[in-house]
Amino acid sequence: MTLLDIEDLAVTFPVEGGTDVPAVDSVDLQVEAGEIHGLVGESGSGKSVTARSIMRLLDDAEVSAERFDYRGEDLYAKSEAEMRSVRGDDIAMVFQDSLSALNPVMTVGEQIAEVVRHHGDVDESASLLSELRRKYVTGTSESAPSWRRAVELLETVGIADPEDVATSYPHQLSGGQRQRVMIASALGGDPSLIVADEPTTALDVTVEASILDELRRLCDEFDVAMLLITHDLGVVSETCDSVTVMYSGSVMEYGQTDQLFESPAHPYTKGLLRSIPERAPTEGELTTIPGSAPEPADRPTGCPFRDRCPAAFDACSEPLPEHVVEDGHVTHCHLYTEGDDPGDVSWDATIEMDGEATVDEATDRTTATEVTDG
C-alpha cells in the first residue's frame, strides 16, 4: 500500500525585489507502508525542502504538485487545523539538529509527555489552560499516564535510566541521547510515517550505527514507515528498503536499494557510489565528483547534472526523460533513448570521475565532454 504519493512537486521561494528561486522541481516520491525509504543526495539537493513540504512547514514558499496524497487524502487540501492533527497523529518528524528542536526550558520527559497528551491515546486533558498550568506551575505528575508513557518511550529507544533522563534538560544530555529523545517524541503519537531529516548528523560513527539500528528495529516493532533523509549512501545501504536520488532539486533515479547498488543507471548515482570509501579503488586518492552543485537560481537547462557529468552530450540540455531500467527502477537520463533495451547498454565505461571519460561504444551515443575541476 502506498502511504505517501507525491507527483510533480515544485517548491519556489519568492525573493523580494529579485527572481524567485526554485528549490525543488518536478519531484515524484512514493513511500510504501512499513518501508524505510531513503532520500539521498548532496547538500543543497532539495531533500530537506521536500521533507518540510510533506509537513507543510514552508510558510514562505510556493508549493505546487499534481498529487500530494497521504493515505489517499490531499495534504494541501486540508486546513491548518486539520494539519495540526496530521502532524504527530499520522506523520511525525525527527529534525536534524536535536538541540535546536528541543525546548531548552522543559525537561525531555515533559516534552514527550506533551506529545503523548495531544496525539496519543491517554485520558488526560491537553487544553491550553491545562498545558500552561503544567508548564508554569505544577509540571506533569510522574504518576500521570502521559509521563509514564514518556518514560516507556525513552526506554523503548534504548535510553539507560529513563526515569532519570526524563527529568533532565536537553543541554544535560549527549548528542546521541538527544537524538533518541527526538525519536521517542516522534513515536509518542503512534504515527504511520516518520520523516527523519539527517537524524545522525554530527554523531560519531559508533553512536550513528546504534541510532540507525534502533530506527530499523522501531520501524519493524511499531510497523512505521520512514522517509530517511541523508547524504550518506552507506547509511542507505544498511538501513533502507528503497531509495530516491536527488540532485539540485530534481530526481535522478529511484528504485529498490539493491537495484541501485547493483545496477546504478544515472551517472550521478554512479559517481556517488564510487565516492564511498568501501567501494572506491584500493589504491590512489578517493574518487570525487569534480565541481560543485549549481546555485538554485543558476541551474542549467535540461539535466542539472550535465555541467559535471563526464558523459554529457548535446541532448542533455533538453528536459529530463524518464526511463524504466527494470520493474520499480527508474532513471531520468538522456543516455537512455526511447526504445532502448537496458540490457543492451553498457554503463561500465561511462563513469570515470577523473576529468574525462568516453561513453561505451555499445551505446553509439557520443564521446563525453571533458569535465574539469571548478
Secondary structure in CASP SS format (residue, H / E / C, confidence):
PFRMAT SS
TARGET T0000
AUTHOR 0000-0000-0000
METHOD secondary structure of the structure
MODEL  1
M C 1.00
T E 1.00
L E 1.00
L E 1.00
D E 1.00
I E 1.00
E E 1.00
D E 1.00
L E 1.00
A E 1.00
V E 1.00
T E 1.00
F E 1.00
P C 1.00
V C 1.00
E C 1.00
G C 1.00
G C 1.00
T C 1.00
D C 1.00
V E 1.00
P E 1.00
A E 1.00
V E 1.00
D E 1.00
S E 1.00
V E 1.00
D E 1.00
L E 1.00
Q E 1.00
V E 1.00
E E 1.00
A C 1.00
G C 1.00
E C 1.00
I E 1.00
H E 1.00
G E 1.00
L E 1.00
V E 1.00
G C 1.00
E C 1.00
S C 1.00
G C 1.00
S C 1.00
G C 1.00
K H 1.00
S H 1.00
V H 1.00
T H 1.00
A H 1.00
R H 1.00
S H 1.00
I H 1.00
M H 1.00
R C 1.00
L C 1.00
L C 1.00
D C 1.00
D C 1.00
A C 1.00
E E 1.00
V E 1.00
S E 1.00
A C 1.00
E C 1.00
R E 1.00
F E 1.00
D E 1.00
Y E 1.00
R C 1.00
G C 1.00
E E 1.00
D E 1.00
L H 1.00
Y H 1.00
A H 1.00
K C 1.00
S C 1.00
E H 1.00
A H 1.00
E H 1.00
M H 1.00
R H 1.00
S H 1.00
V H 1.00
R H 1.00
G H 1.00
D H 1.00
D C 1.00
I E 1.00
A E 1.00
M E 1.00
V E 1.00
F C 1.00
Q C 1.00
D C 1.00
S H 1.00
L H 1.00
S H 1.00
A H 1.00
L C 1.00
N C 1.00
P C 1.00
V C 1.00
M C 1.00
T C 1.00
V H 1.00
G H 1.00
E H 1.00
Q H 1.00
I H 1.00
A H 1.00
E H 1.00
V H 1.00
V H 1.00
R H 1.00
H H 1.00
H H 1.00
G C 1.00
D C 1.00
V C 1.00
D C 1.00
E C 1.00
S C 1.00
A C 1.00
S C 1.00
L H 1.00
L H 1.00
S H 1.00
E H 1.00
L H 1.00
R H 1.00
R H 1.00
K H 1.00
Y H 1.00
V H 1.00
T H 1.00
G C 1.00
T C 1.00
S C 1.00
E C 1.00
S C 1.00
A C 1.00
P H 1.00
S H 1.00
W H 1.00
R H 1.00
R H 1.00
A H 1.00
V H 1.00
E H 1.00
L H 1.00
L H 1.00
E H 1.00
T H 1.00
V C 1.00
G C 1.00
I C 1.00
A C 1.00
D C 1.00
P H 1.00
E H 1.00
D H 1.00
V H 1.00
A H 1.00
T C 1.00
S C 1.00
Y C 1.00
P H 1.00
H H 1.00
Q H 1.00
L C 1.00
S C 1.00
G H 1.00
G H 1.00
Q H 1.00
R H 1.00
Q H 1.00
R H 1.00
V H 1.00
M H 1.00
I H 1.00
A H 1.00
S H 1.00
A H 1.00
L H 1.00
G C 1.00
G C 1.00
D C 1.00
P C 1.00
S C 1.00
L E 1.00
I E 1.00
V E 1.00
A E 1.00
D E 1.00
E C 1.00
P C 1.00
T C 1.00
T C 1.00
A C 1.00
L C 1.00
D C 1.00
V H 1.00
T H 1.00
V H 1.00
E H 1.00
A H 1.00
S H 1.00
I H 1.00
L H 1.00
D H 1.00
E H 1.00
L H 1.00
R H 1.00
R H 1.00
L H 1.00
C H 1.00
D H 1.00
E H 1.00
F H 1.00
D C 1.00
V C 1.00
A E 1.00
M E 1.00
L E 1.00
L E 1.00
I E 1.00
T E 1.00
H C 1.00
D C 1.00
L H 1.00
G H 1.00
V H 1.00
V H 1.00
S H 1.00
E H 1.00
T H 1.00
C C 1.00
D C 1.00
S E 1.00
V E 1.00
T E 1.00
V E 1.00
M E 1.00
Y E 1.00
S C 1.00
G C 1.00
S E 1.00
V E 1.00
M E 1.00
E E 1.00
Y E 1.00
G E 1.00
Q E 1.00
T H 1.00
D H 1.00
Q H 1.00
L H 1.00
F H 1.00
E H 1.00
S C 1.00
P C 1.00
A C 1.00
H C 1.00
P H 1.00
Y H 1.00
T H 1.00
K H 1.00
G H 1.00
L H 1.00
L H 1.00
R H 1.00
S C 1.00
I C 1.00
P H 1.00
E H 1.00
R H 1.00
A C 1.00
P C 1.00
T C 1.00
E C 1.00
G C 1.00
E C 1.00
L C 1.00
T C 1.00
T C 1.00
I C 1.00
P C 1.00
G C 1.00
S C 1.00
A C 1.00
P C 1.00
E C 1.00
P H 1.00
A H 1.00
D H 1.00
R C 1.00
P C 1.00
T C 1.00
G C 1.00
C C 1.00
P C 1.00
F C 1.00
R C 1.00
D C 1.00
R C 1.00
C C 1.00
P C 1.00
A C 1.00
A C 1.00
F C 1.00
D H 1.00
A H 1.00
C H 1.00
S H 1.00
E C 1.00
P C 1.00
L C 1.00
P C 1.00
E C 1.00
H E 1.00
V E 1.00
V E 1.00
E E 1.00
D C 1.00
G C 1.00
H E 1.00
V E 1.00
T E 1.00
H C 1.00
C C 1.00
H C 1.00
L C 1.00
Y C 1.00
T C 1.00
E C 1.00
G C 1.00
D C 1.00
D C 1.00
P H 1.00
G H 1.00
D H 1.00
V C 1.00
S C 1.00
W C 1.00
D C 1.00
A C 1.00
T C 1.00
I C 1.00
E C 1.00
M C 1.00
D C 1.00
G C 1.00
E C 1.00
A C 1.00
T C 1.00
V C 1.00
D C 1.00
E H 1.00
A H 1.00
T H 1.00
D C 1.00
R C 1.00
T C 1.00
T C 1.00
A C 1.00
T C 1.00
E C 1.00
V C 1.00
T C 1.00
D C 1.00
G C 1.00
END
